[in-house]
Amino acid sequence: MKMTDAVQQLKAHWNDLANRCVRDNRPYFTDFLPAEDTAMAEAIANTAGAVCTAWGGTENTTRVILCFAPDFIPVTPEQFPIQCLTFSYRVPKPPTHRDFLGACMACNLERDTIGDILIDTKMAQMFVCAHVAPVLLQEVHQIGRVGVSVTGDDPVCLSVQIDFLLIQGTIASLRADAVAALATRLSREKAVQLIRQGRLTYRHATIDTPSAAMQVGDVFSIRGYGKFRIAAVDGISRKGRYHITIQKYQG
């Protein structure tokens, strides 16, 4: 399936949820998806007269569940169908993120039922869709080669550490296509294609105009490439080109 087809199907699904929540006067939830998709979903919800809220189980998660609800129905984090599982172990080297995902796949779980996985030296916490939690609680006794005990009623005690990859370069202007090209390390022409496909979102809207103006401090997402922030304009060259720094959020 082409990326454009996948994006269109995703937008159609979100539009359906937004319209259904308004029609039925009740919230509807998705499974987990990249947090970078939130702005695009918010724009779709706004058009339908609904509100889109994202939550991943704790602050700053890279994967979230979306809730589409009428604007008169408040939605709190406790309402999201998310359960936090705690994995305890006693080994010098903890299991890796890949080990945890492998254990989930071995239980025949889909990737979109799994949220962020926070790993520490003696424990890890994983956010999952509530309906798959019983499977993991019953079937998982080992992650990779490490024996673990799993509980589902402990409070969230690990936090998401936000890391950035710095991207620096010079661009002709702060147009969306120029900024996107630097952020993705693609050519200007390919960046224009991404934007026209509706894959760039910022300021809670999908931007499909390559010439749209951006500025320092703008946080934007490019579906398939990640979430970014224009951190600074470090100077302007003699030829009028902008030296800029972009931060890419690291999961």
GIVENCOR-V786657 format. One record per residue. RES is the residue in one letter. OMEGA is omega in degrees with one decimal (NA if undefined). BURIAL is # if it has 24 or more other C-alpha atoms within 12 Angstrom, else .. Layout:
RES&OMEGA&BURIAL / RES&OMEGA&BURIAL
This chain:
M&177.3&. / K&-179.9&. / M&-179.3&. / T&177.8&. / D&179.7&. / A&179.2&. / V&-179.9&# / Q&177.7&. / Q&179.0&. / L&178.4&# / K&179.6&# / A&178.8&. / H&178.7&. / W&179.1&# / N&177.6&# / D&179.0&# / L&-179.8&# / A&179.9&# / N&179.0&# / R&-178.5&# / C&177.5&# / V&-179.3&# / R&-173.4&. / D&-178.9&. / N&179.0&. / R&179.3&. / P&173.2&# / Y&-176.2&# / F&173.0&# / T&165.6&# / D&-179.7&# / F&175.0&# / L&-178.7&# / P&-179.5&# / A&-179.5&# / E&-179.8&# / D&-172.2&# / T&-176.8&# / A&178.9&# / M&180.0&# / A&178.3&# / E&179.7&# / A&179.1&# / I&179.4&# / A&-179.4&# / N&179.2&# / T&-178.6&. / A&-178.3&# / G&179.8&# / A&177.4&# / V&177.6&# / C&178.9&# / T&-179.6&# / A&176.5&# / W&-178.0&# / G&-179.7&# / G&174.6&# / T&-176.8&# / E&169.9&. / N&177.8&# / T&179.2&# / T&176.1&# / R&-174.7&# / V&167.0&# / I&178.3&# / L&173.7&# / C&173.8&# / F&-176.5&# / A&172.8&# / P&-174.6&# / D&-179.7&. / F&178.9&. / I&178.9&. / P&179.3&. / V&-179.5&# / T&178.7&. / P&-178.1&. / E&-178.7&. / Q&-178.4&. / F&-178.3&# / P&-177.3&# / I&173.9&# / Q&177.7&# / C&176.6&# / L&179.4&# / T&179.4&# / F&179.7&# / S&-179.8&# / Y&178.6&# / R&179.6&. / V&178.4&. / P&-177.7&. / K&-177.0&. / P&175.4&# / P&-179.9&# / T&175.6&. / H&179.5&. / R&177.6&. / D&-179.9&. / F&178.3&# / L&178.5&# / G&178.3&. / A&178.2&# / C&179.3&# / M&178.2&. / A&176.0&. / C&179.0&# / N&176.8&. / L&176.8&. / E&-178.4&. / R&-176.3&# / D&172.8&# / T&-176.3&# / I&177.1&# / G&-179.3&# / D&176.3&# / I&-177.3&# / L&-171.5&# / I&175.8&# / D&-174.1&# / T&-176.3&. / K&-178.4&. / M&173.8&# / A&175.5&# / Q&-176.8&# / M&176.9&# / F&-176.9&# / V&171.4&# / C&-172.6&# / A&-174.5&# / H&178.4&. / V&-178.5&# / A&-179.7&# / P&179.2&. / V&-178.8&# / L&179.3&# / L&-176.6&# / Q&-168.7&. / E&-174.3&. / V&175.9&# / H&-178.0&# / Q&174.9&# / I&-171.9&# / G&176.8&. / R&-174.4&. / V&174.7&# / G&-177.4&. / V&166.9&# / S&-173.5&# / V&175.3&# / T&-176.4&# / G&-176.5&# / D&178.2&. / D&176.8&. / P&176.0&. / V&-178.0&# / C&175.1&. / L&-178.2&# / S&178.3&. / V&176.8&# / Q&-178.2&. / I&176.5&. / D&179.5&. / F&167.3&. / L&-179.0&. / L&177.1&. / I&-178.7&# / Q&179.4&# / G&178.0&# / T&179.3&# / I&-175.5&# / A&-178.4&. / S&177.4&# / L&171.6&# / R&-177.8&# / A&-177.4&# / D&179.1&# / A&179.5&# / V&-179.5&# / A&179.4&# / A&178.9&# / L&-177.3&# / A&-176.0&# / T&-175.4&# / R&176.6&. / L&175.3&. / S&178.6&. / R&-178.5&# / E&179.9&. / K&176.3&. / A&176.9&# / V&179.1&# / Q&178.7&# / L&-177.8&# / I&-179.7&# / R&174.6&# / Q&179.3&# / G&-176.1&# / R&177.1&# / L&176.6&# / T&170.6&# / Y&-174.2&# / R&175.6&. / H&179.0&# / A&173.5&# / T&-178.0&# / I&178.5&# / D&178.6&# / T&-177.5&# / P&-176.7&# / S&-179.4&. / A&-177.3&# / A&175.6&. / M&-177.3&# / Q&179.6&# / V&-179.2&. / G&179.5&. / D&172.3&# / V&-177.6&# / F&179.3&# / S&174.5&# / I&-174.8&# / R&-178.6&# / G&-177.4&. / Y&175.9&# / G&-177.6&# / K&-172.8&# / F&174.2&# / R&174.2&# / I&-172.2&# / A&-175.1&# / A&163.9&# / V&-171.8&# / D&179.6&. / G&178.6&. / I&-177.1&. / S&178.2&. / R&179.9&. / K&176.2&. / G&178.0&. / R&-176.3&. / Y&170.6&# / H&-175.7&# / I&174.7&# / T&177.3&# / I&174.2&# / Q&173.9&# / K&180.0&# / Y&-179.9&# / Q&179.7&. / G&NA&#
